[in-house]
Amino acid sequence: MSTFMAKPADVQRKWYIVDAAGKPMGRTAVKVADLLRGKGKPEFTPHVDCGDHVVVINAEKAVLTGKKLDKKYYRRHTGYIGGLKEVKYSTLMATRPELAFTLAVKGMVPDTTIGRKALTRLHVYKGEDYAQKAQKPEKLEF
């Protein structure tokens, strides 16, 4: 018997919705990253993009445990000398919680073309409303 290898044309993508309210951001991001990669599917193949679409709502209500709100920073560099920009996660969660959640998931998918393609299927929203209602996403509870 030979090993099953999925082909890109055979992949069936589903839509899922995840409510992040009151849940730890990191633990929720792990589940979302697994869905984006398709790791829970029996036909998962590492070199083929088998993942599903994921809509995350209530990103501003996700919880950062410990003292991460005060001690953790989002750092980026402009490319110019002295161009390091730092933002505390307390500020980031207050102003752009979608970015904070996206960065958490981005750190959990591989830095390859498959990982970058998987991130295009992630849709994060601050509140309850989302634009993908026509796709009728299936609600997931963790």
Secondary structure, 3 states (H helix, E strand, C coil): CCCCCCCHHHCCCCEEEEECCCCEHHHHHHHHHHHHHCCCCCCCCCCCCCCCEEEEECHHHCECCCCHHHHCEEEEECCCCCCEEEEEHHHHHHHCHHHHHHHHHHCCCCCCHHHHHHHCCEEECCCCCCCCHHHCCEEECC
